[in-house]
Every structure is written in structure tokens, then in C-alpha cells.
Amino acid sequence: MPAAAMRGKIPSTPTFRADRTFIYLIRGRESGTVLFLRRLLNPSGLAN
């Protein structure tokens, strides 16, 4: 898309707030296989 057509709103970056236990994973694009799986129990301990 030409740069001139890109005028207007700048897309905002979504905010991810980890304020409770959560599970995240990484999957392979082609196979869908789970490559990495992790549960974070106390994300508040990671704050600045």
C-alpha cells in the first residue's frame, strides 16, 4: 500500500496486563505443535 494511503489513525498497541496467574504457549506455524508451554503463578513479583 502506498504511503499516501496510510494516512489517518495510527493503530494502537494493545496493553497486556498480567495481574493474575496465566498460561501462555508458543506453537509452530506450520504444524501447530506446542513448542513451549508455561504457567506464570505470581506475575506481580515481576513488576519494575
Backbone as XML, in Angstrom:
<?xml version="1.0"?>
<chain id="A" units="angstrom">
  <residue number="1" name="MET">
    <atom name="N" x="0.849" y="-1.175" z="0.000"/>
    <atom name="CA" x="0.000" y="0.000" z="0.000"/>
    <atom name="C" x="0.891" y="1.233" z="0.000"/>
  </residue>
  <residue number="2" name="PRO">
    <atom name="N" x="0.621" y="2.195" z="-0.869"/>
    <atom name="CA" x="1.432" y="3.414" z="-0.904"/>
    <atom name="C" x="1.332" y="4.186" z="0.412"/>
  </residue>
  <residue number="3" name="ALA">
    <atom name="N" x="2.398" y="4.891" z="0.727"/>
    <atom name="CA" x="2.454" y="5.649" z="1.980"/>
    <atom name="C" x="1.337" y="6.678" z="2.065"/>
  </residue>
  <residue number="4" name="ALA">
    <atom name="N" x="0.954" y="7.268" z="0.947"/>
    <atom name="CA" x="-0.103" y="8.281" z="0.954"/>
    <atom name="C" x="-1.438" y="7.688" z="1.400"/>
  </residue>
  <residue number="5" name="ALA">
    <atom name="N" x="-1.653" y="6.419" z="1.136"/>
    <atom name="CA" x="-2.902" y="5.760" z="1.518"/>
    <atom name="C" x="-2.914" y="5.364" z="2.989"/>
  </residue>
  <residue number="6" name="MET">
    <atom name="N" x="-1.794" y="5.478" z="3.672"/>
    <atom name="CA" x="-1.672" y="5.061" z="5.059"/>
    <atom name="C" x="-2.005" y="6.181" z="6.043"/>
  </residue>
  <residue number="7" name="ARG">
    <atom name="N" x="-2.431" y="7.324" z="5.563"/>
    <atom name="CA" x="-2.731" y="8.448" z="6.449"/>
    <atom name="C" x="-3.961" y="8.145" z="7.286"/>
  </residue>
  <residue number="8" name="GLY">
    <atom name="N" x="-4.049" y="8.810" z="8.419"/>
    <atom name="CA" x="-5.208" y="8.612" z="9.286"/>
    <atom name="C" x="-4.766" y="8.139" z="10.655"/>
  </residue>
  <residue number="9" name="LYS">
    <atom name="N" x="-5.566" y="7.297" z="11.235"/>
    <atom name="CA" x="-5.281" y="6.810" z="12.580"/>
    <atom name="C" x="-4.051" y="5.914" z="12.605"/>
  </residue>
  <residue number="10" name="ILE">
    <atom name="N" x="-3.275" y="6.079" z="13.646"/>
    <atom name="CA" x="-2.150" y="5.178" z="13.889"/>
    <atom name="C" x="-2.685" y="4.062" z="14.779"/>
  </residue>
  <residue number="11" name="PRO">
    <atom name="N" x="-2.520" y="2.803" z="14.375"/>
    <atom name="CA" x="-3.054" y="1.718" z="15.194"/>
    <atom name="C" x="-2.407" y="1.713" z="16.582"/>
  </residue>
  <residue number="12" name="SER">
    <atom name="N" x="-3.218" y="1.513" z="17.595"/>
    <atom name="CA" x="-2.680" y="1.497" z="18.952"/>
    <atom name="C" x="-2.165" y="0.104" z="19.293"/>
  </residue>
  <residue number="13" name="THR">
    <atom name="N" x="-1.189" y="0.072" z="20.172"/>
    <atom name="CA" x="-0.641" y="-1.187" z="20.649"/>
    <atom name="C" x="-1.491" y="-1.663" z="21.816"/>
  </residue>
  <residue number="14" name="PRO">
    <atom name="N" x="-1.985" y="-2.906" z="21.758"/>
    <atom name="CA" x="-2.810" y="-3.385" z="22.864"/>
    <atom name="C" x="-1.995" y="-3.496" z="24.154"/>
  </residue>
  <residue number="15" name="THR">
    <atom name="N" x="-2.647" y="-3.265" z="25.275"/>
    <atom name="CA" x="-2.000" y="-3.375" z="26.575"/>
    <atom name="C" x="-2.227" y="-4.772" z="27.122"/>
  </residue>
  <residue number="16" name="PHE">
    <atom name="N" x="-1.153" y="-5.405" z="27.561"/>
    <atom name="CA" x="-1.251" y="-6.719" z="28.196"/>
    <atom name="C" x="-0.949" y="-6.535" z="29.669"/>
  </residue>
  <residue number="17" name="ARG">
    <atom name="N" x="-1.935" y="-6.752" z="30.500"/>
    <atom name="CA" x="-1.767" y="-6.572" z="31.944"/>
    <atom name="C" x="-1.805" y="-7.947" z="32.602"/>
  </residue>
  <residue number="18" name="ALA">
    <atom name="N" x="-0.660" y="-8.391" z="33.108"/>
    <atom name="CA" x="-0.556" y="-9.689" z="33.779"/>
    <atom name="C" x="-0.692" y="-9.473" z="35.276"/>
  </residue>
  <residue number="19" name="ASP">
    <atom name="N" x="-1.937" y="-9.444" z="35.743"/>
    <atom name="CA" x="-2.153" y="-9.193" z="37.161"/>
    <atom name="C" x="-2.734" y="-10.402" z="37.895"/>
  </residue>
  <residue number="20" name="ARG">
    <atom name="N" x="-2.682" y="-11.560" z="37.252"/>
    <atom name="CA" x="-3.109" y="-12.812" z="37.882"/>
    <atom name="C" x="-2.431" y="-13.970" z="37.168"/>
  </residue>
  <residue number="21" name="THR">
    <atom name="N" x="-2.543" y="-15.146" z="37.722"/>
    <atom name="CA" x="-1.940" y="-16.335" z="37.127"/>
    <atom name="C" x="-2.444" y="-16.521" z="35.694"/>
  </residue>
  <residue number="22" name="PHE">
    <atom name="N" x="-1.535" y="-16.884" z="34.782"/>
    <atom name="CA" x="-1.947" y="-17.151" z="33.410"/>
    <atom name="C" x="-1.025" y="-18.186" z="32.781"/>
  </residue>
  <residue number="23" name="ILE">
    <atom name="N" x="-1.490" y="-18.769" z="31.689"/>
    <atom name="CA" x="-0.740" y="-19.775" z="30.934"/>
    <atom name="C" x="-0.503" y="-19.207" z="29.541"/>
  </residue>
  <residue number="24" name="TYR">
    <atom name="N" x="0.706" y="-19.402" z="29.032"/>
    <atom name="CA" x="0.976" y="-18.975" z="27.663"/>
    <atom name="C" x="1.744" y="-20.065" z="26.942"/>
  </residue>
  <residue number="25" name="LEU">
    <atom name="N" x="1.651" y="-20.066" z="25.620"/>
    <atom name="CA" x="2.335" y="-21.088" z="24.839"/>
    <atom name="C" x="2.787" y="-20.521" z="23.506"/>
  </residue>
  <residue number="26" name="ILE">
    <atom name="N" x="3.742" y="-21.226" z="22.912"/>
    <atom name="CA" x="4.240" y="-20.902" z="21.573"/>
    <atom name="C" x="3.993" y="-22.132" z="20.720"/>
  </residue>
  <residue number="27" name="ARG">
    <atom name="N" x="3.330" y="-21.927" z="19.569"/>
    <atom name="CA" x="3.037" y="-23.029" z="18.661"/>
    <atom name="C" x="3.768" y="-22.831" z="17.346"/>
  </residue>
  <residue number="28" name="GLY">
    <atom name="N" x="4.134" y="-23.934" z="16.716"/>
    <atom name="CA" x="4.748" y="-23.889" z="15.399"/>
    <atom name="C" x="3.730" y="-23.435" z="14.367"/>
  </residue>
  <residue number="29" name="ARG">
    <atom name="N" x="4.135" y="-22.607" z="13.431"/>
    <atom name="CA" x="3.203" y="-22.066" z="12.427"/>
    <atom name="C" x="2.639" y="-23.140" z="11.512"/>
  </residue>
  <residue number="30" name="GLU">
    <atom name="N" x="3.483" y="-23.993" z="11.000"/>
    <atom name="CA" x="3.028" y="-24.974" z="10.017"/>
    <atom name="C" x="2.337" y="-26.167" z="10.657"/>
  </residue>
  <residue number="31" name="SER">
    <atom name="N" x="2.912" y="-26.703" z="11.729"/>
    <atom name="CA" x="2.386" y="-27.927" z="12.323"/>
    <atom name="C" x="1.348" y="-27.682" z="13.410"/>
  </residue>
  <residue number="32" name="GLY">
    <atom name="N" x="1.404" y="-26.514" z="14.054"/>
    <atom name="CA" x="0.512" y="-26.254" z="15.176"/>
    <atom name="C" x="0.966" y="-26.929" z="16.456"/>
  </residue>
  <residue number="33" name="THR">
    <atom name="N" x="2.114" y="-27.575" z="16.412"/>
    <atom name="CA" x="2.652" y="-28.266" z="17.579"/>
    <atom name="C" x="3.040" y="-27.271" z="18.660"/>
  </residue>
  <residue number="34" name="VAL">
    <atom name="N" x="2.716" y="-27.609" z="19.917"/>
    <atom name="CA" x="3.106" y="-26.756" z="21.036"/>
    <atom name="C" x="4.606" y="-26.931" z="21.260"/>
  </residue>
  <residue number="35" name="LEU">
    <atom name="N" x="5.358" y="-25.840" z="21.130"/>
    <atom name="CA" x="6.805" y="-25.869" z="21.284"/>
    <atom name="C" x="7.231" y="-25.460" z="22.683"/>
  </residue>
  <residue number="36" name="PHE">
    <atom name="N" x="6.423" y="-24.642" z="23.324"/>
    <atom name="CA" x="6.755" y="-24.119" z="24.650"/>
    <atom name="C" x="5.450" y="-23.840" z="25.378"/>
  </residue>
  <residue number="37" name="LEU">
    <atom name="N" x="5.359" y="-24.270" z="26.643"/>
    <atom name="CA" x="4.170" y="-24.036" z="27.450"/>
    <atom name="C" x="4.616" y="-23.653" z="28.842"/>
  </residue>
  <residue number="38" name="ARG">
    <atom name="N" x="4.030" y="-22.597" z="29.383"/>
    <atom name="CA" x="4.442" y="-22.129" z="30.706"/>
    <atom name="C" x="3.250" y="-21.553" z="31.456"/>
  </residue>
  <residue number="39" name="ARG">
    <atom name="N" x="3.264" y="-21.739" z="32.774"/>
    <atom name="CA" x="2.264" y="-21.142" z="33.661"/>
    <atom name="C" x="2.993" y="-20.185" z="34.582"/>
  </residue>
  <residue number="40" name="LEU">
    <atom name="N" x="2.543" y="-18.971" z="34.624"/>
    <atom name="CA" x="3.135" y="-17.961" z="35.499"/>
    <atom name="C" x="2.186" y="-17.776" z="36.677"/>
  </residue>
  <residue number="41" name="LEU">
    <atom name="N" x="2.657" y="-18.149" z="37.871"/>
    <atom name="CA" x="1.800" y="-18.155" z="39.055"/>
    <atom name="C" x="1.683" y="-16.811" z="39.740"/>
  </residue>
  <residue number="42" name="ASN">
    <atom name="N" x="2.779" y="-16.047" z="39.804"/>
    <atom name="CA" x="2.761" y="-14.787" z="40.540"/>
    <atom name="C" x="3.394" y="-13.682" z="39.701"/>
  </residue>
  <residue number="43" name="PRO">
    <atom name="N" x="2.693" y="-13.185" z="38.697"/>
    <atom name="CA" x="3.284" y="-12.153" z="37.844"/>
    <atom name="C" x="3.545" y="-10.845" z="38.573"/>
  </residue>
  <residue number="44" name="SER">
    <atom name="N" x="2.888" y="-10.609" z="39.705"/>
    <atom name="CA" x="3.115" y="-9.355" z="40.435"/>
    <atom name="C" x="4.547" y="-9.269" z="40.949"/>
  </residue>
  <residue number="45" name="GLY">
    <atom name="N" x="5.222" y="-10.387" z="41.122"/>
    <atom name="CA" x="6.616" y="-10.397" z="41.555"/>
    <atom name="C" x="7.575" y="-9.925" z="40.476"/>
  </residue>
  <residue number="46" name="LEU">
    <atom name="N" x="7.090" y="-9.757" z="39.240"/>
    <atom name="CA" x="7.935" y="-9.331" z="38.121"/>
    <atom name="C" x="7.847" y="-7.838" z="37.858"/>
  </residue>
  <residue number="47" name="ALA">
    <atom name="N" x="7.082" y="-7.127" z="38.647"/>
    <atom name="CA" x="6.907" y="-5.685" z="38.431"/>
    <atom name="C" x="8.230" y="-4.954" z="38.554"/>
  </residue>
  <residue number="48" name="ASN">
    <atom name="N" x="8.300" y="-3.783" z="37.927"/>
    <atom name="CA" x="9.512" y="-2.966" z="37.914"/>
    <atom name="C" x="10.082" y="-2.948" z="39.270"/>
  </residue>
</chain>
